[in-house]
């Protein structure tokens, strides 16, 4: 089973839903947040659109 654990973006207006959303000020901060959350949540980062990343847990 797969589960989206978090969304990281620099474009808040482009995302919504029940998953936690982390808004970064720029692309570097977005990458830094994604790297940290990937480790904490034991997931994998996937880019679904420019400047929108998701953390997916593969159970």
DSSP file (Angstrom, degrees, kcal/mol; ACC not computed):
  #  RESIDUE AA STRUCTURE BP1 BP2  ACC     N-H-->O    O-->H-N    N-H-->O    O-->H-N    TCO  KAPPA ALPHA  PHI   PSI    X-CA   Y-CA   Z-CA
    1    1 A X              0   0    0      0, 0.0    58,-3.0     0, 0.0     2,-0.4   0.000 360.0 360.0 360.0 141.8    0.0    0.0    0.0
    2    2 A X  E     -A   58   0A   0     56,-0.2     2,-0.4    57,-0.1    56,-0.2  -0.883 360.0-174.3-115.7 147.1    1.2    3.5   -0.8
    3    3 A X  E     -A   57   0A   0     54,-1.9    54,-3.1    -2,-0.4     2,-0.6  -0.993  25.7-130.4-143.9 130.2    0.4    6.7    1.1
    4    4 A X  E     +A   56   0A   0     -2,-0.4    52,-0.2    52,-0.2     3,-0.1  -0.733  27.3 178.2 -79.4 119.4    1.2   10.3    0.4
    5    5 A X  E     -     0   0A   0     50,-3.0    15,-0.5    -2,-0.6     2,-0.3   0.735  58.9  -2.7 -95.4 -27.0    2.6   11.6    3.7
    6    6 A X  E     -A   55   0A   0     49,-1.1    49,-2.5    13,-0.1     2,-0.4  -0.990  52.4-141.8-162.1 156.1    3.4   15.2    2.8
    7    7 A X  E     -Ab  54  21A   0     13,-2.3    15,-3.2    -2,-0.3     2,-0.4  -0.991  15.1-166.4-122.8 134.8    3.5   17.8    0.0
    8    8 A X  E     +Ab  53  22A   0     45,-2.8    45,-3.2    -2,-0.4     2,-0.3  -0.986  22.5 151.2-122.5 130.6    6.3   20.3   -0.4
    9    9 A X  E     -Ab  52  23A   0     13,-2.4    15,-3.2    -2,-0.4    43,-0.2  -0.964  49.5-147.2-150.9 163.1    5.8   23.3   -2.7
   10   10 A X  S    S+     0   0    0     41,-1.4     2,-0.5    -2,-0.3    42,-0.1   0.346  96.8  65.4-106.7  -1.5    6.7   26.9   -3.4
   11   11 A X    >   +     0   0    0     40,-0.6     3,-2.1     1,-0.1     4,-0.2  -0.735  58.5 176.4-123.9  80.7    3.3   27.4   -4.9
   12   12 A X  G >  S+     0   0    0     -2,-0.5     3,-1.6     1,-0.3    -1,-0.1   0.821  77.5  64.2 -54.2 -36.3    0.7   27.1   -2.1
   13   13 A X  G 3  S+     0   0    0      1,-0.3    -1,-0.3     3,-0.0    -2,-0.0   0.645  95.7  60.2 -67.2 -13.4   -2.2   28.0   -4.4
   14   14 A X  G <  S+     0   0    0     -3,-2.1     2,-0.3     2,-0.0    -1,-0.3   0.462 100.9  58.5 -94.3  -1.6   -1.6   24.9   -6.6
   15   15 A X    <   +     0   0    0     -3,-1.6     2,-0.3    -4,-0.2     6,-0.1  -0.933  51.7 153.1-130.9 153.1   -2.2   22.3   -3.8
   16   16 A X        +     0   0    0     -2,-0.3     2,-0.2     0, 0.0     3,-0.1  -0.960  22.7  88.3-160.7 170.5   -5.0   21.3   -1.5
   17   17 A X  S    S-     0   0    0     -2,-0.3     4,-0.1     1,-0.1    -2,-0.0  -0.751  81.0 -57.3 128.6-173.3   -6.3   18.3    0.4
   18   18 A X  S    S+     0   0    0     -2,-0.2     2,-0.3     2,-0.1    -1,-0.1   0.443  96.9  97.7 -88.6  -1.6   -6.0   16.4    3.6
   19   19 A X  S    S-     0   0    0     -3,-0.1   -13,-0.1     1,-0.1   -14,-0.1  -0.672  88.5 -96.8 -86.8 141.3   -2.2   15.8    3.4
   20   20 A X        -     0   0    0    -15,-0.5   -13,-2.3    -2,-0.3     2,-0.5  -0.328  39.9-151.8 -56.7 134.7    0.1   18.1    5.3
   21   21 A X  E     -b    7   0A   0    -15,-0.2     2,-0.5    -4,-0.1   -13,-0.2  -0.950   7.7-162.4-114.8 128.2    1.5   20.9    3.0
   22   22 A X  E     -b    8   0A   0    -15,-3.2   -13,-2.4    -2,-0.5     2,-0.6  -0.952   9.6-153.9-110.3 122.1    4.9   22.5    3.6
   23   23 A X  E     -b    9   0A   0     -2,-0.5     2,-0.3   -15,-0.2   -13,-0.2  -0.861   9.5-162.8-102.9 122.7    5.4   25.8    1.8
   24   24 A X        -     0   0    0    -15,-3.2   -12,-0.1    -2,-0.6     3,-0.1  -0.703  22.6-133.9-102.0 154.2    9.0   26.7    1.0
   25   25 A X  S    S-     0   0    0     -2,-0.3     2,-0.3     1,-0.1    -1,-0.1   0.767  85.3  -3.0 -78.2 -25.3   10.2   30.2    0.1
   26   26 A X  S  > S-     0   0    0    -17,-0.1     4,-2.1     1,-0.1     5,-0.1  -0.930  82.6 -88.2-155.6 177.3   12.3   28.9   -2.8
   27   27 A X  H  > S+     0   0    0     -2,-0.3     4,-2.2     1,-0.2     5,-0.2   0.851 120.9  54.3 -64.8 -35.8   13.4   25.8   -4.6
   28   28 A X  H  > S+     0   0    0      2,-0.2     4,-2.3     1,-0.2    -1,-0.2   0.930 110.0  46.3 -64.6 -44.8   16.5   25.2   -2.4
   29   29 A X  H  > S+     0   0    0      1,-0.2     4,-2.7     2,-0.2     5,-0.2   0.884 110.0  55.4 -64.2 -37.2   14.4   25.3    0.8
   30   30 A X  H  X S+     0   0    0     -4,-2.1     4,-2.4     1,-0.2    -2,-0.2   0.925 109.5  46.1 -59.7 -45.4   11.9   23.0   -0.9
   31   31 A X  H  X S+     0   0    0     -4,-2.2     4,-2.5     2,-0.2    -2,-0.2   0.897 112.2  51.2 -64.5 -40.9   14.6   20.5   -1.6
   32   32 A X  H  X S+     0   0    0     -4,-2.3     4,-2.1     2,-0.2    -2,-0.2   0.927 112.1  45.9 -62.7 -45.8   16.0   20.8    2.0
   33   33 A X  H  X S+     0   0    0     -4,-2.7     4,-2.9     1,-0.2     5,-0.3   0.922 112.8  50.7 -62.7 -44.4   12.5   20.2    3.5
   34   34 A X  H  X S+     0   0    0     -4,-2.4     4,-2.4    -5,-0.2    -2,-0.2   0.909 109.4  50.5 -61.5 -42.9   11.9   17.3    1.2
   35   35 A X  H  X S+     0   0    0     -4,-2.5     4,-1.5     2,-0.2    -1,-0.2   0.922 113.5  45.3 -61.4 -44.8   15.2   15.7    2.1
   36   36 A X  H  X S+     0   0    0     -4,-2.1     4,-2.4     1,-0.2    -2,-0.2   0.935 114.9  46.4 -66.2 -46.7   14.5   16.0    5.9
   37   37 A X  H  X S+     0   0    0     -4,-2.9     4,-3.0     1,-0.2     6,-0.2   0.853 106.1  60.1 -65.7 -33.7   11.0   14.7    5.7
   38   38 A X  H  X>S+     0   0    0     -4,-2.4     5,-1.8    -5,-0.3     4,-0.5   0.911 111.0  41.1 -58.2 -42.4   12.0   11.8    3.5
   39   39 A X  H  <5S+     0   0    0     -4,-1.5     3,-0.4     3,-0.2    -2,-0.2   0.920 117.3  46.6 -71.8 -45.1   14.3   10.7    6.3
   40   40 A X  H  <5S+     0   0    0     -4,-2.4    -2,-0.2     1,-0.2    -3,-0.2   0.915 119.7  38.5 -64.5 -44.1   11.8   11.4    9.1
   41   41 A X  H  <5S-     0   0    0     -4,-3.0    -1,-0.2    -5,-0.2    -2,-0.2   0.455 103.2-127.1 -89.5  -1.5    8.8    9.7    7.4
   42   42 A X  T  <5 +     0   0    0     -4,-0.5    16,-0.3    -3,-0.4    -3,-0.2   0.940  68.8 120.4  53.7  51.1   10.8    6.9    5.9
   43   43 A X      < -     0   0    0     -5,-1.8     2,-0.4    -6,-0.2    14,-0.2  -0.531  62.6-103.4-127.5-166.9    9.5    7.7    2.5
   44   44 A X  E     -C   56   0A   0     12,-2.2    12,-2.7    -2,-0.2     2,-0.4  -0.971  25.8-126.1-127.6 142.4   10.5    8.6   -1.0
   45   45 A X  E     -C   55   0A   0     -2,-0.4     2,-0.4    10,-0.2    10,-0.2  -0.715  27.2-177.7 -88.4 135.1   10.4   12.0   -2.7
   46   46 A X  E     -C   54   0A   0      8,-2.5     8,-2.6    -2,-0.4     2,-0.6  -1.000  22.9-137.3-132.2 133.7    8.6   12.3   -6.1
   47   47 A X  E     +C   53   0A   0     -2,-0.4     6,-0.2     6,-0.2     3,-0.1  -0.808  24.4 173.2 -88.4 119.6    8.3   15.4   -8.2
   48   48 A X  E     -     0   0A   0      4,-1.9     2,-0.3    -2,-0.6    -1,-0.2   0.634  69.6  -6.8-101.4 -16.7    4.7   15.5   -9.6
   49   49 A X  E >  S-C   52   0A   0      3,-1.3     3,-2.3     0, 0.0    -1,-0.4  -0.952  98.6 -63.8-164.0 161.8    5.0   19.0  -11.2
   50   50 A X  T 3  S+     0   0    0     -2,-0.3     3,-0.1     1,-0.3    -3,-0.0  -0.364 125.0   4.4 -55.6 127.0    7.6   21.7  -11.3
   51   51 A X  T 3  S+     0   0    0      1,-0.1   -41,-1.4    -2,-0.1   -40,-0.6   0.675 110.8 101.4  68.6  20.8    8.0   23.0   -7.7
   52   52 A X  E <   +AC   9  49A   0     -3,-2.3    -4,-1.9   -43,-0.2    -3,-1.3  -0.950  45.6 175.0-134.6 116.9    5.6   20.4   -6.2
   53   53 A X  E     -AC   8  47A   0    -45,-3.2   -45,-2.8    -2,-0.4     2,-0.4  -0.883  11.5-159.2-116.7 149.5    7.1   17.4   -4.4
   54   54 A X  E     -AC   7  46A   0     -8,-2.6    -8,-2.5    -2,-0.3     2,-0.6  -0.963  13.1-139.6-125.2 148.2    5.3   14.6   -2.6
   55   55 A X  E     -AC   6  45A   0    -49,-2.5   -50,-3.0    -2,-0.4   -49,-1.1  -0.939  24.4-167.6-102.8 122.8    6.7   12.2    0.1
   56   56 A X  E     -AC   4  44A   0    -12,-2.7   -12,-2.2    -2,-0.6     2,-0.6  -0.942  11.9-150.1-115.7 129.7    5.2    8.7   -0.5
   57   57 A X  E     -A    3   0A   0    -54,-3.1   -54,-1.9    -2,-0.5     2,-0.8  -0.871   7.4-154.2 -95.8 126.8    5.5    5.9    2.0
   58   58 A X  E      A    2   0A   0     -2,-0.6   -56,-0.2   -16,-0.3    -2,-0.0  -0.872 360.0 360.0-101.3 102.8    5.6    2.5    0.4
   59   59 A X              0   0    0    -58,-3.0   -57,-0.1    -2,-0.8    -1,-0.1   0.451 360.0 360.0 -85.7 360.0    4.2    0.1    3.0
